[in-house]
Amino acid sequence: MIAPALDSEFARDVWAGLGRDGQKTLPCRYLYDSVGSALFEAITNLPEYGLTRADARILHKHAGTLLDRLPGPLLVAELGSGTGAKTSAILQRLRLRQAVTYYPIDVSGAALASCAQCLGPLAEVVPVESSYLEGLRVVAARRAPGETLLVLFLGSTIGNFEPAAALDFLGSVRLCLMNGDAVLLGTDLVKPVEQLLAAYDDPAGVTAAFNLNLLGRVNRELGGDFNLRRFTHLARYRQHEQRIEMYLRSRVPQCVRIPAAGLTLGFAAGETIWTESSYKFRPDQISGKAAAAGFRLVDQWIDAEWPFAENLLVAI
Ligand SMILES: C[S@@+](CC[C@H](N)C(=O)[O-])C[C@H]1O[C@@H](n2cnc3c(N)ncnc32)[C@H](O)[C@@H]1O
């Protein structure tokens, strides 16, 4: 099919993902409009979703050691910061040693606004509303001579990349950095299937709402006529691939129009749209990936309650 001329990147991505033959897909970055970011915040508070609390516990416990590994003036950037709530542990420690400038980078303007409000008392917060690498290039260009860049990539967002793309991505991050700069990489670890499925398909239906909102966003921004009640949320775990997959499944045969993406689509009953993958890791898988991207793994902290690792990588 020849791509029509479309107005926005969102429209082009929707056309490419839904207009293709075979498995329909939508990129997970579009889950985070203002409604999606608010729903994600709610997810992080769910009893079944232990990931964020584990990440926060590690940061709280080890921020001092982490900063001791990186002496000298630091500039802090965060990829996909969201509201940046967990990052306060690091900024609080760092401000005991220096005035802190913090660059949260995110595609969600709503999340950045909460972030600036929440972390403003701890640092000069300079929000960068853009995609990860574009934002990181902006930050890297602003660093003063002698400053070390600490890049936070928390919450296991790296798990949303396919493995080869994750390596490419880390390699591209490395190209923005200088020797001695650091990346703090959060990675959710493999754990029992029931625990994972509950985390991505909670009984209160918050994750379902987060996923379904993607269709709502297509309706709001591209004039689509998805009836959200005719789709259900589906999460499954692929043991061999070590990944959670999230889908939206059509309950009935139906036709959907998305004028601004130039699409009229047929869905069979049971047909799915793949909206997100979330890879899980084993602790021993990190150092090889780090090395392949030009980093050395210098520290790894694992939470005692919920298998999750924070990994400190230094650019070599
Ligand atoms: C899984 S959430 C994690 C939020 C936060 N870091 C945490 O640990 O709770 C992913 C965040 O990355 C942002 N995001 C997703 N894709 C992005 C992209 N391509 N570029 C920049 N930010 C992105 C989302 O808006 C969201 O705030």
The ligand as a MOL file (V3000), in Angstrom:
LIG
                    3D

  0  0  0     0  0            999 V3000
M  V30 BEGIN CTAB
M  V30 COUNTS 27 29 0 0 0
M  V30 BEGIN ATOM
M  V30 1 C 6.8960 3.3530 31.6590 0
M  V30 2 S 6.7770 5.1030 31.8530 0 CHG=1
M  V30 3 C 8.0430 5.3540 33.0710 0
M  V30 4 C 7.9470 6.6590 33.7970 0
M  V30 5 C 9.0050 6.8440 34.9060 0
M  V30 6 N 10.3460 6.9020 34.3390 0
M  V30 7 C 8.9360 5.7280 35.9010 0
M  V30 8 O 9.9440 5.0420 36.0800 0
M  V30 9 O 7.8870 5.5500 36.5450 0 CHG=-1
M  V30 10 C 7.5320 5.6730 30.3510 0
M  V30 11 C 7.6740 7.1840 30.2600 0
M  V30 12 O 8.4120 7.4660 29.0570 0
M  V30 13 C 7.7140 8.4230 28.2630 0
M  V30 14 N 7.9930 8.0640 26.8660 0
M  V30 15 C 7.5120 7.0040 26.1600 0
M  V30 16 N 8.0590 6.9680 24.9400 0
M  V30 17 C 8.9130 8.0310 24.8650 0
M  V30 18 C 9.7990 8.5170 23.8560 0
M  V30 19 N 9.9110 7.8890 22.6870 0
M  V30 20 N 10.5380 9.6110 24.1200 0
M  V30 21 C 10.4250 10.2570 25.3260 0
M  V30 22 N 9.6090 9.8360 26.3170 0
M  V30 23 C 8.8680 8.7320 26.0960 0
M  V30 24 C 6.2620 8.3080 28.6620 0
M  V30 25 O 5.5460 9.5040 28.4340 0
M  V30 26 C 6.3640 7.9380 30.1410 0
M  V30 27 O 6.3760 9.0820 30.9630 0
M  V30 END ATOM
M  V30 BEGIN BOND
M  V30 1 1 1 2
M  V30 2 1 2 3
M  V30 3 1 2 10
M  V30 4 1 3 4
M  V30 5 1 4 5
M  V30 6 1 5 6
M  V30 7 1 5 7
M  V30 8 2 7 8
M  V30 9 1 7 9
M  V30 10 1 10 11
M  V30 11 1 11 12
M  V30 12 1 11 26
M  V30 13 1 12 13
M  V30 14 1 13 14
M  V30 15 1 13 24
M  V30 16 1 14 15
M  V30 17 1 14 23
M  V30 18 2 15 16
M  V30 19 1 16 17
M  V30 20 1 17 18
M  V30 21 2 17 23
M  V30 22 1 18 19
M  V30 23 2 18 20
M  V30 24 1 20 21
M  V30 25 2 21 22
M  V30 26 1 22 23
M  V30 27 1 24 25
M  V30 28 1 24 26
M  V30 29 1 26 27
M  V30 END BOND
M  V30 END CTAB
M  END
